[in-house]
């Protein structure tokens, strides 16, 4: 393939990055939430890429929001849930946890699946993996008739302890797979925790047909170009396989930005990075120590999502976040957003509500008349008109109200950045802050100052960095399995003992059993990548273990080499994360294997070198304005200044110095 095309569908814009002969071409169109493929095909047409696509010269990598949007908007398909008799209420009961401990009247949490769509049957295992309630042929026949009467579009199968033995789940799958889309827990998430496993399996079934239909439609429109999709863990998966792992796509778009961050971090030799991705609808923040940190404790609304995903904290504060006055007369910003249509008032598309973008325009941080992608020009008068009612209610000027909107939005962002750094044992002062998204550059200096960060990177084409990240991502899989075994030097020796909680005697050591489990997961991941046509000689495998002190309910994930090493690292990691550790036995709960196929290394053209202080192109409201397209490697400038480019505008505050590196990334220091 001579061309690489990355496409990221956001809440406001759909972004395109094309790599051709080492040079990047970027494009944006307004998103079409009712059918994201419309915006994608529109952008491809505007970039005149259909001839190359139909000639098979383009490799297409997509960050899809179909699964995320359907889940957030409660628009999944009609799904039946099959489990063991007596456990049909598991997903409704959950963990009996309250999001607000002292709330006397907690908000009612919706039942994921109506009771009439929950079916109990046989095939129950005990905690040792032994069959204690057989699944008879008569029960299978009855189950099939029940499903025919319910007529679901998808079926989720979640039997107790199926991660120990998936035989009964597979029998059910074989018996009903001709009736609807089928998702079984032993494939989606073969780990302990019937509730978390059940939610993941239900989400996969509930969203799977939508994802399959969307990707099939998109693939058909861009044939014969191969279509891959970004997963929440930061690796890509072929569109033909993505439907069976729909739950793995919930952070598809944001993961692209973190893939790009990892790539830029390796170029610039920055190991510790905090990312700040501010788009039109939301802001995503994350933290790197050499590489993105994965979590199995993610969530989507009220539901846990226990599949491995990049640890991203999201808040409803973006450029399109709406400012309002609450019942107590206080100013609020977000989480409601103006979205793509009508967008902020300054877009001139009929919106009346003031947004963060309108406030930035009124404060002069965005040039009036600036033309955005799609032919939209920022209208200063409309921005002022939208803020005036708020100013009147608050008894302030329009300028002061706009300043309040920005200050409040930034407080939300600072809090989010503290959650993923300080609350997890990391000092922001030890990190570089990398900012991207169309609106991020307008706030990054203020956020860095409040966090004590002294170095900031504004990447090249930061307004479309998530789309660029699609090009840097590697095909891969995250395969996991529950073990549940105490680790010690003694348990790793050859002896007649049980393995984990399976309760089967073995002449091998626990170490041999763990090694075998790692090998099985590795083979599973490699087989899926082989099915996509990747070269097995280039596969890269990394092993991880989720550990806890005996008696704990939460785990920490660490790289696996051997038991002694991982125990030492666990004690140190627990001390760093929680401020203490214990002299207690360490339990191995889950193992995980990351299998990646290598992709041809990106080769990007470098900028010409210079060593000059830049002169501004013009002045705006006492700010020096620079056109980023003129920058060369080694160029320098000082704040206060605005830097304009095709897909973003950045505000460099007074006291900050800026230098351009050889790849066009801007390094800010104070």
C-alpha positions as CSV (number, residue, x, y, z in Angstrom):
1,X,0.0,0.0,0.0
2,X,1.5,3.3,-1.0
3,X,-1.0,5.5,1.0
4,X,-2.1,5.4,4.7
5,X,-5.3,7.1,5.6
6,X,-6.3,7.7,9.3
7,X,-9.9,8.8,10.1
8,X,-11.2,9.8,13.5
9,X,-14.9,10.4,14.0
10,X,-15.4,12.9,16.8
11,X,-18.5,14.5,18.3
12,X,-18.1,17.7,16.3
13,X,-15.6,17.0,13.4
14,X,-14.4,14.0,11.5
15,X,-10.7,14.2,11.0
16,X,-8.5,12.8,8.1
17,X,-4.8,12.4,7.9
18,X,-3.2,11.0,4.7
19,X,0.4,9.9,4.6
20,X,1.9,10.0,1.1
21,X,5.7,9.9,0.4
22,X,6.6,11.0,3.9
23,X,4.3,14.0,3.8
24,X,1.0,14.5,5.7
25,X,-2.2,15.9,4.2
26,X,-5.0,16.8,6.6
27,X,-8.7,17.5,6.3
28,X,-11.8,18.0,8.4
29,X,-15.5,17.8,7.8
30,X,-18.4,18.2,10.2
31,X,-19.5,14.9,11.7
32,X,-22.8,13.3,10.8
33,X,-23.8,11.5,14.1
34,X,-26.9,9.9,12.6
35,X,-24.6,8.0,10.2
36,X,-20.8,8.6,10.7
37,X,-20.0,7.0,7.4
38,X,-21.6,9.9,5.5
39,X,-19.0,12.3,6.9
40,X,-16.2,9.8,6.1
41,X,-17.3,9.4,2.5
42,X,-17.8,13.1,2.1
43,X,-14.2,13.7,3.4
44,X,-12.7,11.1,1.1
45,X,-14.5,12.6,-1.9
46,X,-13.3,16.1,-1.0
47,X,-9.7,14.8,-0.7
48,X,-10.1,13.1,-4.2
49,X,-9.1,9.7,-2.7
50,X,-11.7,7.4,-4.3
51,X,-9.6,6.7,-7.4
52,X,-6.7,5.6,-5.2
53,X,-9.0,3.6,-2.9
54,X,-10.7,1.8,-5.7
55,X,-7.2,1.0,-7.2
56,X,-6.3,-0.7,-3.9
57,X,-3.5,1.9,-3.1
58,X,-4.9,3.0,0.3
59,X,-4.8,1.3,3.7
60,X,-7.6,2.7,5.8
61,X,-7.5,2.8,9.7
62,X,-10.5,4.2,11.5
63,X,-11.3,5.3,15.0
64,X,-15.0,4.6,15.3
65,X,-17.5,6.0,17.7
66,X,-20.4,3.8,16.7
67,X,-20.1,1.5,19.7
68,X,-19.6,4.4,22.1
69,X,-22.4,6.5,20.9
70,X,-24.9,3.6,20.8
71,X,-24.0,2.7,24.4
72,X,-24.2,6.3,25.7
73,X,-27.5,6.9,23.9
74,X,-28.9,3.5,25.0
75,X,-29.5,2.4,21.4
76,X,-28.2,-1.1,21.4
77,X,-30.1,-4.0,19.8
78,X,-32.7,-6.2,21.5
79,X,-30.5,-8.7,23.4
80,X,-31.3,-11.9,25.3
81,X,-29.2,-12.9,28.2
82,X,-28.5,-16.6,29.0
83,X,-27.0,-17.7,32.3
84,X,-27.5,-20.4,34.9
85,X,-30.8,-21.0,36.6
86,X,-31.2,-18.7,39.7
87,X,-28.7,-16.1,38.4
88,X,-30.8,-14.2,35.8
89,X,-30.8,-11.1,38.1
90,X,-27.0,-10.8,38.3
91,X,-26.7,-7.8,36.0
92,X,-29.6,-6.0,37.7
93,X,-28.2,-6.5,41.2
94,X,-24.6,-5.7,40.3
95,X,-22.2,-5.2,43.1
96,X,-24.7,-3.3,45.3
97,X,-22.3,-0.3,45.1
98,X,-23.5,3.3,45.5
99,X,-21.9,6.0,43.4
100,X,-22.8,8.5,46.1
101,X,-22.4,7.0,49.6
102,X,-24.5,9.5,51.5
103,X,-27.2,10.2,48.9
104,X,-30.4,9.3,50.6
105,X,-32.3,9.2,47.4
106,X,-29.9,7.8,44.8
107,X,-30.6,8.0,41.2
108,X,-32.3,4.9,39.8
109,X,-30.0,2.8,37.7
110,X,-31.6,1.3,34.7
111,X,-31.7,-2.5,34.4
112,X,-29.4,-3.5,31.5
113,X,-31.7,-6.2,30.3
114,X,-35.4,-6.5,30.9
115,X,-36.3,-9.5,33.0
116,X,-38.3,-11.2,30.2
117,X,-35.1,-11.3,28.1
118,X,-33.1,-13.1,30.8
119,X,-33.1,-16.9,30.6
120,X,-31.8,-19.4,33.1
121,X,-30.6,-22.9,32.1
122,X,-28.2,-25.7,33.2
123,X,-24.5,-26.2,32.6
124,X,-23.4,-24.8,36.0
125,X,-19.8,-25.2,37.2
126,X,-18.5,-24.8,40.7
127,X,-15.5,-22.8,41.7
128,X,-13.2,-25.7,40.9
129,X,-14.5,-26.0,37.4
130,X,-16.5,-29.2,38.0
131,X,-19.9,-29.6,36.4
132,X,-22.6,-29.7,39.1
133,X,-25.7,-29.0,37.0
134,X,-25.6,-30.7,33.6
135,X,-26.9,-29.0,30.5
136,X,-29.3,-31.6,28.9
137,X,-30.4,-31.8,25.3
138,X,-33.9,-31.2,26.4
139,X,-32.8,-27.9,28.1
140,X,-31.0,-26.9,24.9
141,X,-34.1,-27.6,22.9
142,X,-36.3,-25.5,25.3
143,X,-33.7,-22.7,25.3
144,X,-33.9,-22.5,21.5
145,X,-37.7,-22.3,21.5
146,X,-37.6,-19.6,24.2
147,X,-35.3,-17.6,22.0
148,X,-37.4,-18.1,18.9
149,X,-40.4,-16.7,20.8
150,X,-38.4,-13.7,22.1
151,X,-36.9,-13.0,18.7
152,X,-33.8,-11.1,19.9
153,X,-31.2,-9.5,17.5
154,X,-28.3,-10.6,19.8
155,X,-27.7,-13.3,22.5
156,X,-25.3,-12.9,25.4
157,X,-24.1,-16.2,27.1
158,X,-22.6,-15.9,30.6
159,X,-22.4,-19.1,32.6
160,X,-20.9,-19.3,36.1
161,X,-17.1,-20.1,36.1
162,X,-17.1,-20.5,32.4
163,X,-13.5,-19.1,32.3
164,X,-12.4,-22.4,33.8
165,X,-14.2,-24.5,31.2
166,X,-15.9,-23.1,28.2
167,X,-17.5,-26.3,27.0
168,X,-21.1,-25.6,28.1
169,X,-21.0,-22.1,26.7
170,X,-19.8,-23.4,23.4
171,X,-22.7,-26.0,23.3
172,X,-25.2,-23.2,23.8
173,X,-23.5,-21.1,21.1
174,X,-23.6,-24.0,18.6
175,X,-27.3,-24.6,19.3
176,X,-28.5,-21.0,18.8
177,X,-25.9,-19.2,16.6
178,X,-28.3,-19.4,13.6
179,X,-30.9,-17.3,15.4
180,X,-29.0,-14.1,16.2
181,X,-25.6,-12.5,16.8
182,X,-24.0,-14.5,19.7
183,X,-21.5,-13.3,22.3
184,X,-20.2,-15.7,24.9
185,X,-18.3,-14.6,28.0
186,X,-15.5,-17.2,27.7
187,X,-14.5,-15.5,24.4
188,X,-15.2,-11.9,25.4
189,X,-13.7,-11.8,28.9
190,X,-12.5,-15.2,30.4
191,X,-12.0,-13.8,33.8
192,X,-13.5,-14.1,37.3
193,X,-16.3,-11.9,38.4
194,X,-19.7,-13.0,37.0
195,X,-21.1,-9.4,37.1
196,X,-18.2,-7.7,35.3
197,X,-17.9,-10.6,32.8
198,X,-21.6,-10.5,32.2
199,X,-21.7,-6.8,31.6
200,X,-18.8,-7.1,29.1
201,X,-20.6,-10.0,27.3
202,X,-23.9,-8.1,27.2
203,X,-22.3,-4.9,25.9
204,X,-20.5,-7.0,23.2
205,X,-23.8,-8.6,22.1
206,X,-25.9,-5.4,22.5
207,X,-23.5,-3.4,20.3
208,X,-22.1,-6.1,18.0
209,X,-24.8,-6.1,15.3
210,X,-24.6,-2.3,15.0
211,X,-20.8,-2.3,14.7
212,X,-20.9,-5.2,12.2
213,X,-23.5,-3.5,10.0
214,X,-21.7,-0.1,10.1
215,X,-18.3,-1.5,9.3
216,X,-19.7,-3.8,6.6
217,X,-21.3,-0.8,5.0
218,X,-18.2,1.3,5.2
219,X,-16.0,-1.5,4.0
220,X,-18.2,-2.0,1.0
221,X,-18.0,1.7,0.2
222,X,-14.1,1.7,0.2
223,X,-13.4,-1.6,-1.3
224,X,-10.9,-3.0,-2.1
225,X,-9.0,-0.9,0.5
226,X,-8.3,-2.9,3.7
227,X,-10.2,-1.4,6.6
228,X,-8.9,-1.7,10.2
229,X,-10.4,-0.2,13.4
230,X,-8.7,1.2,16.5
231,X,-9.4,-0.7,19.7
232,X,-9.6,0.8,23.2
233,X,-6.2,-0.8,24.0
234,X,-4.4,1.1,21.3
235,X,-4.0,-1.7,18.7
236,X,-5.9,-2.1,15.5
237,X,-8.2,-5.0,14.5
238,X,-9.4,-5.8,11.0
239,X,-13.0,-4.6,10.3
240,X,-14.0,-8.2,9.5
241,X,-13.2,-9.2,13.1
242,X,-14.2,-6.1,14.9
243,X,-17.9,-6.9,15.1
244,X,-17.1,-9.9,17.3
245,X,-15.2,-7.6,19.7
246,X,-17.5,-4.6,19.7
247,X,-16.9,-4.0,23.4
248,X,-13.2,-3.5,22.6
249,X,-14.0,-0.4,20.5
250,X,-15.5,1.8,23.2
251,X,-12.5,4.1,23.3
252,X,-11.6,3.7,19.7
253,X,-11.1,7.4,18.9
254,X,-9.3,8.6,22.0
255,X,-6.9,5.7,21.8
256,X,-5.7,7.1,18.5
257,X,-4.4,10.2,20.2
258,X,-2.5,8.1,22.7
259,X,-0.9,6.0,20.0
260,X,0.3,9.2,18.4
261,X,1.6,10.4,21.8
262,X,3.6,7.2,22.2
263,X,5.1,7.7,18.7
264,X,6.0,11.4,19.4
265,X,7.4,10.6,22.8
266,X,9.8,8.1,21.3
267,X,10.9,10.7,18.7
268,X,11.5,13.4,21.2
269,X,12.9,11.1,23.9
270,X,10.2,12.0,26.4
271,X,9.4,9.1,28.7
272,X,6.8,10.6,31.1
273,X,3.9,12.4,29.4
274,X,0.5,13.6,30.5
275,X,-1.9,14.0,27.6
276,X,-4.6,16.6,27.3
277,X,-7.0,16.1,24.4
278,X,-9.6,18.8,24.1
279,X,-12.1,18.5,21.3
280,X,-15.4,20.1,20.6
281,X,-17.5,17.9,22.9
282,X,-15.2,16.5,25.6
283,X,-11.7,16.5,27.1
284,X,-9.7,13.3,27.5
285,X,-6.6,13.1,29.8
286,X,-4.2,10.2,30.3
287,X,-0.8,9.5,31.7
288,X,2.3,7.7,30.2
289,X,5.3,6.1,31.9
290,X,7.2,4.9,28.8
291,X,4.0,3.7,27.3
292,X,0.2,4.1,27.8
293,X,-1.1,2.6,31.0
294,X,-3.9,0.0,30.5
295,X,-6.7,-0.6,33.0
296,X,-9.3,-3.3,33.4
297,X,-11.4,-1.0,35.7
298,X,-12.9,1.2,33.1
299,X,-16.5,2.2,32.9
300,X,-19.2,3.4,30.5
301,X,-21.8,5.4,32.4
302,X,-22.9,3.2,35.3
303,X,-21.5,0.0,33.9
304,X,-18.0,-1.5,34.5
305,X,-16.0,-2.3,31.4
306,X,-13.4,-4.9,32.5
307,X,-11.7,-5.4,29.1
308,X,-8.2,-4.0,28.8
309,X,-8.3,-0.4,27.7
310,X,-6.0,2.6,27.8
311,X,-6.6,4.4,31.1
312,X,-8.4,7.6,29.9
313,X,-10.3,10.0,32.1
314,X,-13.0,11.9,30.3
315,X,-15.0,15.0,31.3
316,X,-17.7,17.0,29.5
317,X,-15.6,20.1,28.8
318,X,-14.8,20.9,25.2
319,X,-14.8,23.8,22.9
320,X,-18.5,23.3,22.3
321,X,-19.4,23.0,26.1
322,X,-22.4,25.2,26.9
323,X,-22.2,27.8,29.6
324,X,-25.4,28.4,31.7
325,X,-26.7,29.8,35.0
326,X,-28.0,27.3,37.5
327,X,-30.9,27.7,39.8
328,X,-28.7,29.2,42.5
329,X,-27.4,31.9,40.1
330,X,-24.0,30.4,39.6
331,X,-22.2,30.0,36.3
332,X,-21.8,26.4,35.0
333,X,-19.9,25.1,32.0
334,X,-20.8,21.7,30.4
335,X,-21.3,18.8,30.3
336,X,-24.0,19.7,27.6
337,X,-22.4,20.4,24.3
338,X,-23.4,22.3,21.1
339,X,-22.0,19.4,19.1
340,X,-21.5,19.5,15.4
341,X,-24.9,21.1,14.6
342,X,-25.5,23.8,15.4
343,X,-22.2,24.1,17.1
344,X,-21.0,27.2,19.0
345,X,-22.9,30.4,18.4
346,X,-19.9,31.9,16.6
347,X,-20.3,29.3,13.8
348,X,-23.3,31.2,12.6
349,X,-25.4,28.1,12.2
350,X,-28.3,29.3,14.5
351,X,-27.0,28.4,17.9
352,X,-28.0,30.8,20.8
353,X,-26.1,29.3,23.7
354,X,-22.7,30.5,24.7
355,X,-19.8,28.0,24.6
356,X,-16.1,27.9,25.5
357,X,-15.3,28.6,21.9
358,X,-17.4,31.7,22.0
359,X,-15.6,32.9,25.1
360,X,-12.2,32.3,23.6
361,X,-13.3,34.3,20.5
362,X,-14.5,37.2,22.7
363,X,-11.3,37.3,24.6
364,X,-9.2,37.5,21.4
365,X,-7.7,34.0,21.7
366,X,-9.3,33.2,18.4
367,X,-9.1,35.6,15.4
368,X,-12.4,36.9,14.3
369,X,-13.2,35.8,10.8
370,X,-11.0,32.7,11.1
371,X,-12.1,30.1,8.6
372,X,-12.5,26.6,9.9
373,X,-12.8,23.4,7.9
374,X,-16.2,23.2,6.1
375,X,-16.1,26.9,5.3
376,X,-17.2,28.0,8.7
377,X,-16.0,31.5,9.7
378,X,-15.9,32.6,13.3
379,X,-18.4,35.4,13.9
380,X,-17.4,37.7,16.8
381,X,-20.7,39.5,17.0
382,X,-22.6,36.2,17.4
383,X,-20.3,35.2,20.1
384,X,-20.9,38.4,22.1
385,X,-24.6,38.1,21.6
386,X,-24.6,34.6,23.0
387,X,-22.7,35.6,26.1
388,X,-24.7,38.8,26.8
389,X,-27.7,37.1,28.5
390,X,-25.3,35.4,30.9
391,X,-23.5,38.6,31.6
392,X,-26.8,40.4,32.3
393,X,-27.8,37.7,34.8
394,X,-24.4,37.8,36.6
395,X,-24.2,41.6,36.5
396,X,-20.9,41.4,34.7
397,X,-19.5,42.7,31.4
398,X,-19.3,40.4,28.4
399,X,-15.5,40.2,28.7
400,X,-15.6,39.3,32.4
401,X,-18.2,36.7,31.8
402,X,-16.2,35.2,29.0
403,X,-13.2,35.1,31.3
404,X,-15.3,33.3,33.9
405,X,-16.4,30.7,31.4
406,X,-12.8,30.0,30.5
407,X,-11.6,29.9,34.1
408,X,-14.4,27.5,35.1
409,X,-13.8,25.2,32.1
410,X,-10.1,25.2,33.0
411,X,-10.8,24.2,36.6
412,X,-12.7,21.2,35.3
413,X,-9.6,20.3,33.2
414,X,-7.1,20.8,36.0
415,X,-9.2,18.5,38.3
416,X,-9.2,15.8,35.6
417,X,-5.4,16.1,35.2
418,X,-5.0,15.8,38.9
419,X,-7.1,12.6,39.0
420,X,-4.8,10.8,36.6
421,X,-1.6,12.1,38.1
422,X,-1.6,13.2,41.8
423,X,-4.4,10.8,42.9
424,X,-2.3,7.9,41.4
425,X,1.0,8.7,43.0
426,X,2.6,10.8,40.2
427,X,3.8,14.4,40.5
428,X,2.8,16.4,37.4
429,X,6.1,18.4,37.7
430,X,7.9,15.2,36.6
431,X,6.0,15.0,33.3
432,X,5.7,16.7,30.0
433,X,2.2,17.9,29.1
434,X,1.3,17.1,25.5
435,X,-1.7,18.9,24.3
436,X,-3.8,18.1,21.2
437,X,-7.4,18.4,19.9
438,X,-8.7,21.4,18.1
439,X,-9.3,23.4,21.3
440,X,-6.5,22.2,23.6
441,X,-3.8,24.7,22.5
442,X,-5.9,27.6,23.8
443,X,-5.7,26.4,27.4
444,X,-2.5,24.4,27.8
445,X,-0.2,27.2,29.2
446,X,-2.7,28.0,32.0
447,X,-3.2,24.3,32.9
448,X,0.6,23.7,32.9
449,X,1.1,26.7,35.3
450,X,-1.6,25.5,37.7
451,X,0.0,21.9,37.7
452,X,3.6,23.1,38.0
453,X,4.5,21.6,34.6
454,X,7.5,23.4,33.0
455,X,7.6,21.6,29.6
456,X,4.7,21.4,27.0
457,X,4.6,19.9,23.6
458,X,2.2,21.1,20.9
459,X,2.4,18.4,18.3
460,X,2.3,19.0,14.6
461,X,-1.3,18.9,13.3
462,X,-2.5,18.5,16.9
463,X,-6.0,19.3,15.9
464,X,-6.2,16.0,14.1
465,X,-3.7,14.0,16.2
466,X,-6.1,11.1,17.0
467,X,-6.5,10.6,13.2
468,X,-2.7,10.7,12.8
469,X,-2.5,8.1,15.7
470,X,-4.4,5.6,13.5
471,X,-1.3,5.6,11.2
472,X,1.1,4.9,14.1
473,X,-0.9,2.1,15.7
474,X,0.0,-1.6,15.3
475,X,-2.3,-4.5,14.7
476,X,-2.7,-6.4,18.0
477,X,-4.7,-8.2,20.6
478,X,-5.0,-8.2,24.4
479,X,-5.7,-11.8,25.6
480,X,-6.5,-12.4,29.3
481,X,-7.3,-15.3,31.6
482,X,-8.0,-15.8,35.4
483,X,-5.5,-17.8,37.4
484,X,-6.2,-17.0,41.1
485,X,-3.1,-18.5,42.8
486,X,-0.8,-17.4,45.6
487,X,2.7,-16.7,44.5
488,X,5.8,-17.7,46.5
489,X,9.1,-19.5,45.9
490,X,7.5,-22.7,47.3
491,X,4.5,-22.7,45.1
492,X,6.6,-22.4,41.9
493,X,8.5,-25.7,42.7
494,X,7.4,-29.0,41.1
495,X,4.9,-30.6,43.5
496,X,1.5,-32.3,43.7
497,X,-0.8,-29.3,44.1
498,X,-3.8,-27.5,42.8
499,X,-3.5,-24.8,40.1
500,X,-5.3,-21.6,41.0
501,X,-8.9,-22.4,41.9
502,X,-9.3,-25.2,39.4
503,X,-8.6,-27.9,41.9
504,X,-6.9,-30.3,39.5
505,X,-3.8,-32.2,40.8
506,X,-0.7,-31.7,38.7
507,X,2.9,-33.0,38.7
508,X,4.1,-29.7,37.3
509,X,5.0,-26.6,39.2
510,X,2.7,-23.6,39.3
511,X,5.3,-21.9,37.3
512,X,4.9,-24.5,34.5
513,X,1.1,-24.1,34.6
514,X,1.4,-20.3,34.4
515,X,3.9,-20.6,31.5
516,X,1.4,-22.9,29.7
517,X,-1.4,-20.5,30.2
518,X,0.7,-17.6,28.8
519,X,1.5,-19.8,25.8
520,X,-2.2,-20.6,25.2
521,X,-3.1,-16.9,25.2
522,X,-0.2,-16.1,23.0
523,X,-1.3,-18.7,20.4
524,X,-4.9,-17.3,20.5
525,X,-3.7,-13.8,19.8
526,X,-1.3,-14.9,17.1
527,X,-4.0,-16.9,15.4
528,X,-6.3,-13.9,15.1
529,X,-3.5,-11.8,13.7
530,X,-2.6,-14.6,11.2
531,X,-6.2,-14.5,10.1
532,X,-5.7,-10.8,9.2
533,X,-2.7,-11.8,7.0
534,X,0.1,-10.4,9.2
535,X,3.6,-11.9,9.1
536,X,4.2,-14.1,12.2
537,X,8.0,-13.5,12.0
538,X,7.3,-9.9,13.1
539,X,5.0,-10.7,16.1
540,X,5.9,-9.1,19.4
541,X,4.7,-10.6,22.7
542,X,4.5,-8.9,26.1
543,X,3.3,-10.6,29.2
544,X,1.5,-9.0,32.2
545,X,0.1,-10.1,35.6
546,X,-2.6,-8.6,37.7
547,X,-1.8,-9.0,41.4
548,X,-3.2,-8.2,44.8
549,X,-2.6,-8.9,48.4
550,X,-4.6,-11.8,49.6
551,X,-8.0,-10.6,50.7
552,X,-8.0,-7.4,48.5
553,X,-10.6,-6.8,45.8
554,X,-8.5,-4.6,43.5
555,X,-5.4,-5.4,41.5
556,X,-2.3,-3.8,40.0
557,X,-1.0,-4.9,36.6
558,X,2.7,-5.4,36.1
559,X,5.0,-6.9,33.4
560,X,5.7,-10.6,34.0
561,X,9.1,-12.1,34.0
562,X,9.1,-14.5,37.0
563,X,7.3,-14.7,40.3
564,X,10.1,-13.3,42.5
565,X,10.6,-10.3,40.3
566,X,6.9,-9.5,40.0
567,X,6.3,-9.8,43.8
568,X,9.1,-7.3,44.5
569,X,7.7,-4.9,41.9
570,X,4.1,-5.3,43.2
571,X,5.2,-4.2,46.7
572,X,6.9,-1.2,45.3
573,X,4.0,-0.3,43.0
574,X,1.5,-0.6,45.8
575,X,3.6,1.7,47.9
576,X,3.8,4.3,45.1
577,X,0.1,4.1,44.2
578,X,-1.5,3.9,47.7
579,X,1.3,5.1,50.1
580,X,1.8,1.8,51.9
581,X,2.4,-1.9,51.4
582,X,1.8,-5.0,53.5
583,X,3.7,-8.1,54.7
584,X,1.0,-10.3,53.2
585,X,0.9,-13.1,50.6
586,X,0.6,-11.9,47.0
587,X,-2.0,-13.4,44.8
588,X,-1.9,-13.7,41.0
589,X,-5.4,-13.0,39.8
590,X,-5.3,-12.6,36.0
591,X,-2.6,-12.9,33.3
592,X,-2.6,-10.9,30.1
593,X,-0.7,-11.2,26.8
594,X,-0.3,-8.4,24.4
595,X,0.5,-9.7,20.9
596,X,1.4,-7.1,18.2
597,X,2.2,-7.4,14.6
598,X,4.8,-4.9,13.4
599,X,3.9,-2.3,10.8
600,X,6.3,-0.6,8.5
601,X,7.9,2.3,10.4
602,X,6.5,5.7,9.5
603,X,9.0,7.9,7.7
604,X,8.1,11.6,7.9
605,X,9.9,14.4,6.2
606,X,11.9,16.7,8.5
607,X,11.8,20.5,8.4
608,X,14.6,22.6,7.1
609,X,16.9,23.8,9.8
610,X,17.4,27.4,11.0
611,X,18.1,29.2,14.2
612,X,16.1,32.4,14.0
613,X,13.8,34.3,16.3
614,X,10.6,34.6,14.4
615,X,8.9,37.9,13.6
616,X,5.1,37.9,13.9
617,X,2.8,38.0,10.8
618,X,0.5,40.5,12.4
619,X,-0.8,41.8,15.7
620,X,-4.3,41.0,17.2
621,X,-5.5,42.6,20.5
622,X,-1.9,43.1,21.6
623,X,-1.0,39.6,20.7
624,X,1.7,38.6,18.2
625,X,0.1,36.2,15.6
626,X,2.2,33.6,13.8
627,X,1.3,31.3,10.9
628,X,2.6,27.8,11.8
629,X,3.1,26.8,8.2
630,X,6.1,29.2,8.0
631,X,7.9,27.4,10.9
632,X,11.3,25.8,10.4
633,X,13.3,23.6,12.7
634,X,15.1,25.7,15.3
635,X,12.7,28.7,15.1
636,X,12.0,30.5,18.4
637,X,9.3,32.9,19.7
638,X,8.0,34.2,23.0
639,X,4.6,34.7,24.4
640,X,2.1,36.3,24.6
641,X,1.3,35.1,21.1
642,X,-1.3,33.2,19.0
643,X,-0.2,30.5,16.6
644,X,-2.7,29.7,13.8
645,X,-2.8,26.6,11.6
646,X,-5.4,24.8,9.5
647,X,-6.9,22.7,12.3
648,X,-6.1,24.5,15.6
649,X,-5.1,27.8,17.2
650,X,-2.7,27.9,20.1
651,X,-2.3,30.6,22.8
652,X,1.2,31.0,24.1
653,X,0.9,32.9,27.4
654,X,3.4,35.6,28.5
655,X,6.5,34.2,30.0
656,X,6.5,31.0,27.9
657,X,9.2,30.3,25.3
658,X,8.6,28.3,22.2
659,X,11.0,26.3,20.0
660,X,10.3,24.2,16.9
661,X,11.9,20.8,16.6
662,X,12.9,19.0,13.4
663,X,9.5,17.3,13.0
664,X,7.5,20.5,13.4
665,X,6.4,19.9,17.1
666,X,6.5,23.0,19.3
667,X,8.3,22.8,22.6
668,X,7.1,25.3,25.2
669,X,9.1,26.0,28.4
670,X,8.9,28.5,31.2
